[in-house]
Amino acid sequence: MLREKLGFVGAGALAAGLIRGILQAGLVPAGNIMVTNRGNGERLRRLAAETGVVPCSKAELAGAADVVFLAMKPQDLPGAVAELAGLLGPGQRVISLAAGVSLAFLEARLPGRTLLRAMPNTSCRVGASATAVALGKGAGTAEAELARCLFAAVGRVVLVPEEQMDAVTGLSGSGPAYVYLLTEALTAAGVGQGLDAAVARALAVQTVWGAGKMLVETGEAPEILRRQVTSPGGTTMAGVGALEEGGFQRLVDEAVRRAAVRSRELGVGV
Ligand SMILES: NC(=O)c1ccc[n+]([C@@H]2O[C@H](COP(=O)([O-])OP(=O)(O)OC[C@H]3O[C@@H](n4cnc5c(N)ncnc54)[C@H](OP(=O)(O)O)[C@@H]3O)[C@@H](O)[C@H]2O)c1
């Protein structure tokens, strides 16, 4: 169990997912997690009632939390940081979760604080996030370990240099939606082949989940697993061939590239 007190500025979907994961992993007792938001008292009360975390003001949070998470939309971050700047003590650790907002932006507004950026994804809700962490000014081995420990409570963690965060956002930040889209497409295609919609959806969902579980649990490379189920002249080869001929890799390249570009634009706009 960690001794650090955690403070969440923002009580939305991501903060709630992270908090639930951290509590489930038994990393920090609920009484050591403080949460504040902009003004939605009902949301804060609900989260506190469900999880036992402590609702508070920004001043209370800044005065007590060892680690402060910035868990608001990028466009709301400058306002929140302006309020926090005079409240946070020197050396306090701040982890920004806002897509696209650079460490340089934070360093200029929160000088003297130890800064990190993290990009989890929505699967943190079920403890299966892919999270990338970048270290900023003042952050060293101890902070890297702390971040690894915190985000491991909600999935898998990698450390990357900050300049790769937009690429991370394009791949794993937005990635769950690509997989949901594939699941929708598989379902529709099954219906197109005469399956009942509910049956097609059940088969598509289980197929995506099973393939993910195979990747994680066997540790095999995806191309090995794919080759194992693709016999020459067989049905899978026919299906995979159609995806390749249709430019599957090119489409995925473009999806990740556009999302990364959008992440960069959002950061610039802050
Ligand atoms: N959702 C995800 O899976 C995911 C994944 C990766 C990264 N992210 C990043 O995480 C951040 C939060 O996403 P989300 O989905 O959790 O957003 P959300 O559900 O819209 O929640 C945002 C929270 O920020 C609070 N807030 C806004 N301005 C504030 C201020 N000035 N002071 C204090 N609190 C403030 C809001 O307060 P009220 O409750 O009062 O409205 C709300 O609780 C975003 O930057 C997003 O890019 C999200």
The ligand as a MOL file (V3000), in Angstrom:
LIG
                    3D

  0  0  0     0  0            999 V3000
M  V30 BEGIN CTAB
M  V30 COUNTS 48 52 0 0 0
M  V30 BEGIN ATOM
M  V30 1 N -12.2310 9.1250 -20.6840 0
M  V30 2 C -11.1330 8.4800 -21.0360 0
M  V30 3 O -11.1130 7.2830 -21.2040 0
M  V30 4 C -9.8190 9.2010 -21.2220 0
M  V30 5 C -8.7090 8.4810 -21.6540 0
M  V30 6 C -7.4760 9.1290 -21.7510 0
M  V30 7 C -7.3630 10.4600 -21.4330 0
M  V30 8 N -8.4620 11.1530 -21.0490 0 CHG=1
M  V30 9 C -8.2960 12.5570 -20.7030 0
M  V30 10 O -8.7420 12.7270 -19.3770 0
M  V30 11 C -9.3070 14.0210 -19.2240 0
M  V30 12 C -10.6650 13.9020 -18.5350 0
M  V30 13 O -11.5300 13.1170 -19.3590 0
M  V30 14 P -12.9590 12.6330 -18.8270 0
M  V30 15 O -13.4970 11.7270 -19.8700 0
M  V30 16 O -12.8350 12.1310 -17.4270 0 CHG=-1
M  V30 17 O -13.7500 14.0490 -18.8270 0
M  V30 18 P -15.1590 14.4030 -18.1550 0
M  V30 19 O -15.9370 13.1540 -17.8770 0
M  V30 20 O -15.7530 15.4710 -18.9950 0
M  V30 21 O -14.7510 15.0300 -16.7390 0
M  V30 22 C -14.0130 16.2090 -16.6230 0
M  V30 23 C -13.9770 16.6350 -15.1690 0
M  V30 24 O -13.1640 17.8160 -15.0610 0
M  V30 25 C -13.8060 18.7220 -14.1900 0
M  V30 26 N -13.3480 20.0880 -14.4260 0
M  V30 27 C -13.4250 20.8240 -15.5480 0
M  V30 28 N -12.8720 22.0500 -15.3420 0
M  V30 29 C -12.4610 22.0780 -14.0580 0
M  V30 30 C -11.8350 23.0630 -13.2470 0
M  V30 31 N -11.5280 24.2780 -13.7090 0
M  V30 32 N -11.5440 22.7510 -11.9620 0
M  V30 33 C -11.8580 21.5120 -11.4700 0
M  V30 34 N -12.4520 20.5350 -12.1790 0
M  V30 35 C -12.7370 20.8230 -13.4690 0
M  V30 36 C -15.2720 18.5380 -14.4660 0
M  V30 37 O -16.0040 19.0930 -13.3970 0
M  V30 38 P -17.6330 18.9440 -13.2500 0
M  V30 39 O -17.8280 17.5250 -12.7360 0
M  V30 40 O -17.9870 19.9720 -12.2670 0
M  V30 41 O -18.1940 19.1400 -14.6280 0
M  V30 42 C -15.3440 17.0090 -14.5760 0
M  V30 43 O -15.4580 16.4200 -13.2890 0
M  V30 44 C -9.3900 14.6280 -20.6280 0
M  V30 45 O -8.3410 15.5560 -20.7770 0
M  V30 46 C -9.1630 13.4700 -21.5610 0
M  V30 47 O -8.4170 13.8780 -22.6840 0
M  V30 48 C -9.6950 10.5500 -20.9250 0
M  V30 END ATOM
M  V30 BEGIN BOND
M  V30 1 1 1 2
M  V30 2 2 2 3
M  V30 3 1 2 4
M  V30 4 1 4 5
M  V30 5 2 4 48
M  V30 6 2 5 6
M  V30 7 1 6 7
M  V30 8 2 7 8
M  V30 9 1 8 9
M  V30 10 1 8 48
M  V30 11 1 9 10
M  V30 12 1 9 46
M  V30 13 1 10 11
M  V30 14 1 11 12
M  V30 15 1 11 44
M  V30 16 1 12 13
M  V30 17 1 13 14
M  V30 18 2 14 15
M  V30 19 1 14 16
M  V30 20 1 14 17
M  V30 21 1 17 18
M  V30 22 2 18 19
M  V30 23 1 18 20
M  V30 24 1 18 21
M  V30 25 1 21 22
M  V30 26 1 22 23
M  V30 27 1 23 24
M  V30 28 1 23 42
M  V30 29 1 24 25
M  V30 30 1 25 26
M  V30 31 1 25 36
M  V30 32 1 26 27
M  V30 33 1 26 35
M  V30 34 2 27 28
M  V30 35 1 28 29
M  V30 36 1 29 30
M  V30 37 2 29 35
M  V30 38 1 30 31
M  V30 39 2 30 32
M  V30 40 1 32 33
M  V30 41 2 33 34
M  V30 42 1 34 35
M  V30 43 1 36 37
M  V30 44 1 36 42
M  V30 45 1 37 38
M  V30 46 2 38 39
M  V30 47 1 38 40
M  V30 48 1 38 41
M  V30 49 1 42 43
M  V30 50 1 44 45
M  V30 51 1 44 46
M  V30 52 1 46 47
M  V30 END BOND
M  V30 END CTAB
M  END
